[in-house]
Amino acid sequence: MAVPIVRVGKMRQTASPITGASGRPARTFAIAIVMFAAILAWRFADPNPVSAINSLYVVPIALLAVTLGTRGGMAAAALAMALSVLWAQVQGVSLGLDGYLARGLTLVAVALVVGWQVKARQRSQAEADRWFSISDEMCCVANFDGYFTRVNAAWTECLGYAGDRADGQALLRVRASR
């Protein structure tokens, strides 16, 4: 009869999907500003007024909506629209009411949809966290390398050591008996 084997080792840290790889919204904000500047520079460098370079503004808008929520996305959409208007005025390009309206609505739609999706994801995660923490059964989350990234309090009751020791630090390998 085989007994479960528990091995404790070092855990790899994972990045937050909300704040980006660094976990710092300020860095994500700086990256978005650089993206806005690069897109604007490219827009000024391209003499073709109908090229779709302005559509690239959706990337930093989505990045800020993911990091800062709907308000961050809306602020980014307003900045993108202002940069589009600036380009049109400096280049003497007449976009017309339809052109401005289409651009503005598209940018706002991206900000709203991404922001709403992030909020829905956060609500779902909060509910999953609640169920995870109140469960009497041993629950865990592991990454693809086989490292446990999270265990619940039932691990303490069943295995006899504090679950927070495993959470974020331990590699657990359990071999079930047959």
mmCIF file of the C-alpha atoms, coordinates in Angstrom:
data_MODEL
# 
_entry.id   MODEL 
# 
loop_
_atom_site.group_PDB 
_atom_site.id 
_atom_site.type_symbol 
_atom_site.label_atom_id 
_atom_site.label_alt_id 
_atom_site.label_comp_id 
_atom_site.label_asym_id 
_atom_site.label_entity_id 
_atom_site.label_seq_id 
_atom_site.pdbx_PDB_ins_code 
_atom_site.Cartn_x 
_atom_site.Cartn_y 
_atom_site.Cartn_z 
_atom_site.occupancy 
_atom_site.B_iso_or_equiv 
_atom_site.pdbx_formal_charge 
_atom_site.auth_seq_id 
_atom_site.auth_comp_id 
_atom_site.auth_asym_id 
_atom_site.auth_atom_id 
_atom_site.pdbx_PDB_model_num 
ATOM 1   C CA . MET A 1 1   ? 0.000   0.000  0.000   1.00 0.00 ? 1   MET A CA 1 
ATOM 2   C CA . ALA A 1 2   ? 1.484   3.324  -1.079  1.00 0.00 ? 2   ALA A CA 1 
ATOM 3   C CA . VAL A 1 3   ? 1.282   6.349  1.154   1.00 0.00 ? 3   VAL A CA 1 
ATOM 4   C CA . PRO A 1 4   ? 0.830   9.905  -0.083  1.00 0.00 ? 4   PRO A CA 1 
ATOM 5   C CA . ILE A 1 5   ? 4.169   11.683 -0.434  1.00 0.00 ? 5   ILE A CA 1 
ATOM 6   C CA . VAL A 1 6   ? 4.312   15.378 0.314   1.00 0.00 ? 6   VAL A CA 1 
ATOM 7   C CA . ARG A 1 7   ? 7.408   17.228 -0.853  1.00 0.00 ? 7   ARG A CA 1 
ATOM 8   C CA . VAL A 1 8   ? 7.923   20.873 0.009   1.00 0.00 ? 8   VAL A CA 1 
ATOM 9   C CA . GLY A 1 9   ? 9.939   23.068 -2.358  1.00 0.00 ? 9   GLY A CA 1 
ATOM 10  C CA . LYS A 1 10  ? 10.147  26.585 -3.787  1.00 0.00 ? 10  LYS A CA 1 
ATOM 11  C CA . MET A 1 11  ? 7.134   28.009 -5.710  1.00 0.00 ? 11  MET A CA 1 
ATOM 12  C CA . ARG A 1 12  ? 7.385   30.227 -8.771  1.00 0.00 ? 12  ARG A CA 1 
ATOM 13  C CA . GLN A 1 13  ? 5.510   33.517 -8.542  1.00 0.00 ? 13  GLN A CA 1 
ATOM 14  C CA . THR A 1 14  ? 2.862   34.243 -11.170 1.00 0.00 ? 14  THR A CA 1 
ATOM 15  C CA . ALA A 1 15  ? 1.821   37.612 -12.599 1.00 0.00 ? 15  ALA A CA 1 
ATOM 16  C CA . SER A 1 16  ? -1.570  39.163 -12.063 1.00 0.00 ? 16  SER A CA 1 
ATOM 17  C CA . PRO A 1 17  ? -3.739  39.236 -15.184 1.00 0.00 ? 17  PRO A CA 1 
ATOM 18  C CA . ILE A 1 18  ? -5.221  42.545 -14.070 1.00 0.00 ? 18  ILE A CA 1 
ATOM 19  C CA . THR A 1 19  ? -2.126  44.616 -13.377 1.00 0.00 ? 19  THR A CA 1 
ATOM 20  C CA . GLY A 1 20  ? 0.168   43.132 -15.979 1.00 0.00 ? 20  GLY A CA 1 
ATOM 21  C CA . ALA A 1 21  ? 3.395   41.184 -15.851 1.00 0.00 ? 21  ALA A CA 1 
ATOM 22  C CA . SER A 1 22  ? 5.078   43.515 -13.396 1.00 0.00 ? 22  SER A CA 1 
ATOM 23  C CA . GLY A 1 23  ? 2.139   43.861 -11.033 1.00 0.00 ? 23  GLY A CA 1 
ATOM 24  C CA . ARG A 1 24  ? 2.581   47.646 -11.202 1.00 0.00 ? 24  ARG A CA 1 
ATOM 25  C CA . PRO A 1 25  ? -0.129  49.752 -12.851 1.00 0.00 ? 25  PRO A CA 1 
ATOM 26  C CA . ALA A 1 26  ? 2.322   52.672 -13.204 1.00 0.00 ? 26  ALA A CA 1 
ATOM 27  C CA . ARG A 1 27  ? 4.513   50.607 -15.529 1.00 0.00 ? 27  ARG A CA 1 
ATOM 28  C CA . THR A 1 28  ? 1.495   49.561 -17.599 1.00 0.00 ? 28  THR A CA 1 
ATOM 29  C CA . PHE A 1 29  ? 0.416   53.211 -17.779 1.00 0.00 ? 29  PHE A CA 1 
ATOM 30  C CA . ALA A 1 30  ? 3.886   54.203 -19.033 1.00 0.00 ? 30  ALA A CA 1 
ATOM 31  C CA . ILE A 1 31  ? 3.781   51.478 -21.693 1.00 0.00 ? 31  ILE A CA 1 
ATOM 32  C CA . ALA A 1 32  ? 0.380   52.740 -22.869 1.00 0.00 ? 32  ALA A CA 1 
ATOM 33  C CA . ILE A 1 33  ? 1.675   56.328 -23.115 1.00 0.00 ? 33  ILE A CA 1 
ATOM 34  C CA . VAL A 1 34  ? 4.634   55.143 -25.203 1.00 0.00 ? 34  VAL A CA 1 
ATOM 35  C CA . MET A 1 35  ? 2.196   53.258 -27.448 1.00 0.00 ? 35  MET A CA 1 
ATOM 36  C CA . PHE A 1 36  ? 0.040   56.374 -27.891 1.00 0.00 ? 36  PHE A CA 1 
ATOM 37  C CA . ALA A 1 37  ? 3.130   58.410 -28.795 1.00 0.00 ? 37  ALA A CA 1 
ATOM 38  C CA . ALA A 1 38  ? 4.369   55.798 -31.284 1.00 0.00 ? 38  ALA A CA 1 
ATOM 39  C CA . ILE A 1 39  ? 0.980   55.540 -32.987 1.00 0.00 ? 39  ILE A CA 1 
ATOM 40  C CA . LEU A 1 40  ? 0.716   59.334 -33.225 1.00 0.00 ? 40  LEU A CA 1 
ATOM 41  C CA . ALA A 1 41  ? 4.228   59.604 -34.673 1.00 0.00 ? 41  ALA A CA 1 
ATOM 42  C CA . TRP A 1 42  ? 3.426   56.917 -37.234 1.00 0.00 ? 42  TRP A CA 1 
ATOM 43  C CA . ARG A 1 43  ? 0.163   58.694 -38.095 1.00 0.00 ? 43  ARG A CA 1 
ATOM 44  C CA . PHE A 1 44  ? 2.057   61.940 -38.777 1.00 0.00 ? 44  PHE A CA 1 
ATOM 45  C CA . ALA A 1 45  ? 4.699   60.090 -40.810 1.00 0.00 ? 45  ALA A CA 1 
ATOM 46  C CA . ASP A 1 46  ? 2.116   58.475 -43.127 1.00 0.00 ? 46  ASP A CA 1 
ATOM 47  C CA . PRO A 1 47  ? 0.768   60.917 -45.733 1.00 0.00 ? 47  PRO A CA 1 
ATOM 48  C CA . ASN A 1 48  ? -2.232  58.724 -46.597 1.00 0.00 ? 48  ASN A CA 1 
ATOM 49  C CA . PRO A 1 49  ? -5.248  60.186 -44.736 1.00 0.00 ? 49  PRO A CA 1 
ATOM 50  C CA . VAL A 1 50  ? -7.340  57.013 -45.119 1.00 0.00 ? 50  VAL A CA 1 
ATOM 51  C CA . SER A 1 51  ? -4.819  54.543 -43.693 1.00 0.00 ? 51  SER A CA 1 
ATOM 52  C CA . ALA A 1 52  ? -6.028  52.618 -40.687 1.00 0.00 ? 52  ALA A CA 1 
ATOM 53  C CA . ILE A 1 53  ? -3.189  53.582 -38.338 1.00 0.00 ? 53  ILE A CA 1 
ATOM 54  C CA . ASN A 1 54  ? -5.644  55.248 -35.948 1.00 0.00 ? 54  ASN A CA 1 
ATOM 55  C CA . SER A 1 55  ? -7.277  51.869 -35.361 1.00 0.00 ? 55  SER A CA 1 
ATOM 56  C CA . LEU A 1 56  ? -4.139  50.863 -33.445 1.00 0.00 ? 56  LEU A CA 1 
ATOM 57  C CA . TYR A 1 57  ? -5.265  53.139 -30.612 1.00 0.00 ? 57  TYR A CA 1 
ATOM 58  C CA . VAL A 1 58  ? -7.487  50.283 -29.450 1.00 0.00 ? 58  VAL A CA 1 
ATOM 59  C CA . VAL A 1 59  ? -4.404  48.460 -28.121 1.00 0.00 ? 59  VAL A CA 1 
ATOM 60  C CA . PRO A 1 60  ? -3.393  50.991 -25.420 1.00 0.00 ? 60  PRO A CA 1 
ATOM 61  C CA . ILE A 1 61  ? -7.090  51.631 -24.725 1.00 0.00 ? 61  ILE A CA 1 
ATOM 62  C CA . ALA A 1 62  ? -7.629  47.928 -24.017 1.00 0.00 ? 62  ALA A CA 1 
ATOM 63  C CA . LEU A 1 63  ? -4.416  47.764 -21.978 1.00 0.00 ? 63  LEU A CA 1 
ATOM 64  C CA . LEU A 1 64  ? -5.528  50.629 -19.744 1.00 0.00 ? 64  LEU A CA 1 
ATOM 65  C CA . ALA A 1 65  ? -9.078  49.256 -19.480 1.00 0.00 ? 65  ALA A CA 1 
ATOM 66  C CA . VAL A 1 66  ? -7.680  45.922 -18.291 1.00 0.00 ? 66  VAL A CA 1 
ATOM 67  C CA . THR A 1 67  ? -5.330  47.583 -15.821 1.00 0.00 ? 67  THR A CA 1 
ATOM 68  C CA . LEU A 1 68  ? -7.450  50.485 -14.548 1.00 0.00 ? 68  LEU A CA 1 
ATOM 69  C CA . GLY A 1 69  ? -10.999 49.385 -15.357 1.00 0.00 ? 69  GLY A CA 1 
ATOM 70  C CA . THR A 1 70  ? -13.693 51.115 -17.375 1.00 0.00 ? 70  THR A CA 1 
ATOM 71  C CA . ARG A 1 71  ? -12.677 54.604 -16.246 1.00 0.00 ? 71  ARG A CA 1 
ATOM 72  C CA . GLY A 1 72  ? -9.092  54.028 -17.337 1.00 0.00 ? 72  GLY A CA 1 
ATOM 73  C CA . GLY A 1 73  ? -10.304 52.754 -20.701 1.00 0.00 ? 73  GLY A CA 1 
ATOM 74  C CA . MET A 1 74  ? -12.620 55.737 -21.155 1.00 0.00 ? 74  MET A CA 1 
ATOM 75  C CA . ALA A 1 75  ? -9.788  58.163 -20.322 1.00 0.00 ? 75  ALA A CA 1 
ATOM 76  C CA . ALA A 1 76  ? -7.587  56.362 -22.860 1.00 0.00 ? 76  ALA A CA 1 
ATOM 77  C CA . ALA A 1 77  ? -10.380 56.551 -25.468 1.00 0.00 ? 77  ALA A CA 1 
ATOM 78  C CA . ALA A 1 78  ? -10.679 60.304 -24.854 1.00 0.00 ? 78  ALA A CA 1 
ATOM 79  C CA . LEU A 1 79  ? -6.911  60.691 -25.281 1.00 0.00 ? 79  LEU A CA 1 
ATOM 80  C CA . ALA A 1 80  ? -6.976  58.668 -28.509 1.00 0.00 ? 80  ALA A CA 1 
ATOM 81  C CA . MET A 1 81  ? -9.812  60.789 -29.871 1.00 0.00 ? 81  MET A CA 1 
ATOM 82  C CA . ALA A 1 82  ? -7.969  63.982 -28.940 1.00 0.00 ? 82  ALA A CA 1 
ATOM 83  C CA . LEU A 1 83  ? -4.850  62.716 -30.739 1.00 0.00 ? 83  LEU A CA 1 
ATOM 84  C CA . SER A 1 84  ? -6.947  61.884 -33.807 1.00 0.00 ? 84  SER A CA 1 
ATOM 85  C CA . VAL A 1 85  ? -8.441  65.383 -33.815 1.00 0.00 ? 85  VAL A CA 1 
ATOM 86  C CA . LEU A 1 86  ? -4.960  66.888 -33.332 1.00 0.00 ? 86  LEU A CA 1 
ATOM 87  C CA . TRP A 1 87  ? -3.629  64.947 -36.302 1.00 0.00 ? 87  TRP A CA 1 
ATOM 88  C CA . ALA A 1 88  ? -6.579  65.948 -38.511 1.00 0.00 ? 88  ALA A CA 1 
ATOM 89  C CA . GLN A 1 89  ? -6.218  69.631 -37.590 1.00 0.00 ? 89  GLN A CA 1 
ATOM 90  C CA . VAL A 1 90  ? -2.438  69.753 -38.070 1.00 0.00 ? 90  VAL A CA 1 
ATOM 91  C CA . GLN A 1 91  ? -2.568  67.870 -41.375 1.00 0.00 ? 91  GLN A CA 1 
ATOM 92  C CA . GLY A 1 92  ? -5.588  69.821 -42.610 1.00 0.00 ? 92  GLY A CA 1 
ATOM 93  C CA . VAL A 1 93  ? -7.610  66.647 -43.140 1.00 0.00 ? 93  VAL A CA 1 
ATOM 94  C CA . SER A 1 94  ? -11.378 66.993 -43.004 1.00 0.00 ? 94  SER A CA 1 
ATOM 95  C CA . LEU A 1 95  ? -12.834 63.882 -41.394 1.00 0.00 ? 95  LEU A CA 1 
ATOM 96  C CA . GLY A 1 96  ? -16.364 65.243 -41.209 1.00 0.00 ? 96  GLY A CA 1 
ATOM 97  C CA . LEU A 1 97  ? -18.904 64.619 -38.497 1.00 0.00 ? 97  LEU A CA 1 
ATOM 98  C CA . ASP A 1 98  ? -19.364 60.970 -39.550 1.00 0.00 ? 98  ASP A CA 1 
ATOM 99  C CA . GLY A 1 99  ? -15.613 60.338 -39.418 1.00 0.00 ? 99  GLY A CA 1 
ATOM 100 C CA . TYR A 1 100 ? -15.232 61.780 -35.944 1.00 0.00 ? 100 TYR A CA 1 
ATOM 101 C CA . LEU A 1 101 ? -18.375 60.057 -34.697 1.00 0.00 ? 101 LEU A CA 1 
ATOM 102 C CA . ALA A 1 102 ? -17.342 56.646 -36.043 1.00 0.00 ? 102 ALA A CA 1 
ATOM 103 C CA . ARG A 1 103 ? -13.858 56.940 -34.549 1.00 0.00 ? 103 ARG A CA 1 
ATOM 104 C CA . GLY A 1 104 ? -15.139 58.158 -31.199 1.00 0.00 ? 104 GLY A CA 1 
ATOM 105 C CA . LEU A 1 105 ? -17.838 55.500 -30.874 1.00 0.00 ? 105 LEU A CA 1 
ATOM 106 C CA . THR A 1 106 ? -15.391 52.746 -31.796 1.00 0.00 ? 106 THR A CA 1 
ATOM 107 C CA . LEU A 1 107 ? -12.842 53.869 -29.222 1.00 0.00 ? 107 LEU A CA 1 
ATOM 108 C CA . VAL A 1 108 ? -15.475 54.239 -26.502 1.00 0.00 ? 108 VAL A CA 1 
ATOM 109 C CA . ALA A 1 109 ? -16.978 50.838 -27.355 1.00 0.00 ? 109 ALA A CA 1 
ATOM 110 C CA . VAL A 1 110 ? -13.597 49.137 -26.952 1.00 0.00 ? 110 VAL A CA 1 
ATOM 111 C CA . ALA A 1 111 ? -13.050 50.849 -23.588 1.00 0.00 ? 111 ALA A CA 1 
ATOM 112 C CA . LEU A 1 112 ? -16.520 49.904 -22.334 1.00 0.00 ? 112 LEU A CA 1 
ATOM 113 C CA . VAL A 1 113 ? -16.486 46.295 -23.516 1.00 0.00 ? 113 VAL A CA 1 
ATOM 114 C CA . VAL A 1 114 ? -13.011 45.566 -22.135 1.00 0.00 ? 114 VAL A CA 1 
ATOM 115 C CA . GLY A 1 115 ? -13.786 47.370 -18.871 1.00 0.00 ? 115 GLY A CA 1 
ATOM 116 C CA . TRP A 1 116 ? -17.048 45.465 -18.419 1.00 0.00 ? 116 TRP A CA 1 
ATOM 117 C CA . GLN A 1 117 ? -15.342 42.160 -19.148 1.00 0.00 ? 117 GLN A CA 1 
ATOM 118 C CA . VAL A 1 118 ? -12.657 42.884 -16.559 1.00 0.00 ? 118 VAL A CA 1 
ATOM 119 C CA . LYS A 1 119 ? -15.317 43.771 -13.987 1.00 0.00 ? 119 LYS A CA 1 
ATOM 120 C CA . ALA A 1 120 ? -17.247 40.562 -14.765 1.00 0.00 ? 120 ALA A CA 1 
ATOM 121 C CA . ARG A 1 121 ? -14.017 38.557 -14.445 1.00 0.00 ? 121 ARG A CA 1 
ATOM 122 C CA . GLN A 1 122 ? -13.304 40.151 -11.071 1.00 0.00 ? 122 GLN A CA 1 
ATOM 123 C CA . ARG A 1 123 ? -16.824 39.343 -9.825  1.00 0.00 ? 123 ARG A CA 1 
ATOM 124 C CA . SER A 1 124 ? -16.482 35.716 -10.971 1.00 0.00 ? 124 SER A CA 1 
ATOM 125 C CA . GLN A 1 125 ? -13.068 35.459 -9.334  1.00 0.00 ? 125 GLN A CA 1 
ATOM 126 C CA . ALA A 1 126 ? -14.431 36.848 -6.060  1.00 0.00 ? 126 ALA A CA 1 
ATOM 127 C CA . GLU A 1 127 ? -17.206 34.254 -6.059  1.00 0.00 ? 127 GLU A CA 1 
ATOM 128 C CA . ALA A 1 128 ? -14.778 31.438 -6.879  1.00 0.00 ? 128 ALA A CA 1 
ATOM 129 C CA . ASP A 1 129 ? -12.488 32.648 -4.062  1.00 0.00 ? 129 ASP A CA 1 
ATOM 130 C CA . ARG A 1 130 ? -15.400 32.594 -1.647  1.00 0.00 ? 130 ARG A CA 1 
ATOM 131 C CA . TRP A 1 131 ? -16.345 29.020 -2.567  1.00 0.00 ? 131 TRP A CA 1 
ATOM 132 C CA . PHE A 1 132 ? -12.692 27.993 -2.452  1.00 0.00 ? 132 PHE A CA 1 
ATOM 133 C CA . SER A 1 133 ? -12.257 29.346 1.068   1.00 0.00 ? 133 SER A CA 1 
ATOM 134 C CA . ILE A 1 134 ? -15.465 27.889 2.576   1.00 0.00 ? 134 ILE A CA 1 
ATOM 135 C CA . SER A 1 135 ? -15.105 24.387 1.131   1.00 0.00 ? 135 SER A CA 1 
ATOM 136 C CA . ASP A 1 136 ? -14.564 21.499 3.559   1.00 0.00 ? 136 ASP A CA 1 
ATOM 137 C CA . GLU A 1 137 ? -12.842 19.507 0.816   1.00 0.00 ? 137 GLU A CA 1 
ATOM 138 C CA . MET A 1 138 ? -9.169  19.851 -0.103  1.00 0.00 ? 138 MET A CA 1 
ATOM 139 C CA . CYS A 1 139 ? -9.061  22.339 -2.974  1.00 0.00 ? 139 CYS A CA 1 
ATOM 140 C CA . CYS A 1 140 ? -5.983  23.529 -4.801  1.00 0.00 ? 140 CYS A CA 1 
ATOM 141 C CA . VAL A 1 141 ? -4.812  25.441 -7.843  1.00 0.00 ? 141 VAL A CA 1 
ATOM 142 C CA . ALA A 1 142 ? -1.666  24.384 -9.679  1.00 0.00 ? 142 ALA A CA 1 
ATOM 143 C CA . ASN A 1 143 ? 0.252   25.771 -12.634 1.00 0.00 ? 143 ASN A CA 1 
ATOM 144 C CA . PHE A 1 144 ? 1.306   23.772 -15.701 1.00 0.00 ? 144 PHE A CA 1 
ATOM 145 C CA . ASP A 1 145 ? 4.715   23.029 -14.160 1.00 0.00 ? 145 ASP A CA 1 
ATOM 146 C CA . GLY A 1 146 ? 3.044   21.037 -11.382 1.00 0.00 ? 146 GLY A CA 1 
ATOM 147 C CA . TYR A 1 147 ? 3.531   23.624 -8.688  1.00 0.00 ? 147 TYR A CA 1 
ATOM 148 C CA . PHE A 1 148 ? 0.632   24.372 -6.391  1.00 0.00 ? 148 PHE A CA 1 
ATOM 149 C CA . THR A 1 149 ? -0.127  28.072 -6.384  1.00 0.00 ? 149 THR A CA 1 
ATOM 150 C CA . ARG A 1 150 ? -2.947  27.938 -3.863  1.00 0.00 ? 150 ARG A CA 1 
ATOM 151 C CA . VAL A 1 151 ? -4.467  25.543 -1.349  1.00 0.00 ? 151 VAL A CA 1 
ATOM 152 C CA . ASN A 1 152 ? -7.425  25.993 0.995   1.00 0.00 ? 152 ASN A CA 1 
ATOM 153 C CA . ALA A 1 153 ? -7.683  25.501 4.757   1.00 0.00 ? 153 ALA A CA 1 
ATOM 154 C CA . ALA A 1 154 ? -8.743  21.858 4.371   1.00 0.00 ? 154 ALA A CA 1 
ATOM 155 C CA . TRP A 1 155 ? -5.101  21.057 3.529   1.00 0.00 ? 155 TRP A CA 1 
ATOM 156 C CA . THR A 1 156 ? -4.187  21.919 7.124   1.00 0.00 ? 156 THR A CA 1 
ATOM 157 C CA . GLU A 1 157 ? -6.817  19.567 8.515   1.00 0.00 ? 157 GLU A CA 1 
ATOM 158 C CA . CYS A 1 158 ? -5.991  16.672 6.188   1.00 0.00 ? 158 CYS A CA 1 
ATOM 159 C CA . LEU A 1 159 ? -2.183  16.928 5.964   1.00 0.00 ? 159 LEU A CA 1 
ATOM 160 C CA . GLY A 1 160 ? -1.377  18.518 9.312   1.00 0.00 ? 160 GLY A CA 1 
ATOM 161 C CA . TYR A 1 161 ? 0.562   21.596 8.211   1.00 0.00 ? 161 TYR A CA 1 
ATOM 162 C CA . ALA A 1 162 ? -0.485  25.163 7.635   1.00 0.00 ? 162 ALA A CA 1 
ATOM 163 C CA . GLY A 1 163 ? -2.042  25.654 4.209   1.00 0.00 ? 163 GLY A CA 1 
ATOM 164 C CA . ASP A 1 164 ? -0.452  29.079 3.885   1.00 0.00 ? 164 ASP A CA 1 
ATOM 165 C CA . ARG A 1 165 ? 2.949   27.364 3.833   1.00 0.00 ? 165 ARG A CA 1 
ATOM 166 C CA . ALA A 1 166 ? 1.953   25.637 0.601   1.00 0.00 ? 166 ALA A CA 1 
ATOM 167 C CA . ASP A 1 167 ? 0.146   28.637 -0.829  1.00 0.00 ? 167 ASP A CA 1 
ATOM 168 C CA . GLY A 1 168 ? 2.692   30.431 -2.992  1.00 0.00 ? 168 GLY A CA 1 
ATOM 169 C CA . GLN A 1 169 ? 5.718   28.543 -1.681  1.00 0.00 ? 169 GLN A CA 1 
ATOM 170 C CA . ALA A 1 170 ? 5.428   24.791 -1.792  1.00 0.00 ? 170 ALA A CA 1 
ATOM 171 C CA . LEU A 1 171 ? 5.610   22.112 -4.424  1.00 0.00 ? 171 LEU A CA 1 
ATOM 172 C CA . LEU A 1 172 ? 3.378   19.242 -3.378  1.00 0.00 ? 172 LEU A CA 1 
ATOM 173 C CA . ARG A 1 173 ? 3.510   15.855 -5.074  1.00 0.00 ? 173 ARG A CA 1 
ATOM 174 C CA . VAL A 1 174 ? 0.932   13.359 -3.898  1.00 0.00 ? 174 VAL A CA 1 
ATOM 175 C CA . ARG A 1 175 ? 0.919   9.773  -5.098  1.00 0.00 ? 175 ARG A CA 1 
ATOM 176 C CA . ALA A 1 176 ? -2.409  8.054  -4.541  1.00 0.00 ? 176 ALA A CA 1 
ATOM 177 C CA . SER A 1 177 ? -2.537  4.415  -3.526  1.00 0.00 ? 177 SER A CA 1 
ATOM 178 C CA . ARG A 1 178 ? -4.261  1.819  -5.692  1.00 0.00 ? 178 ARG A CA 1 
# 
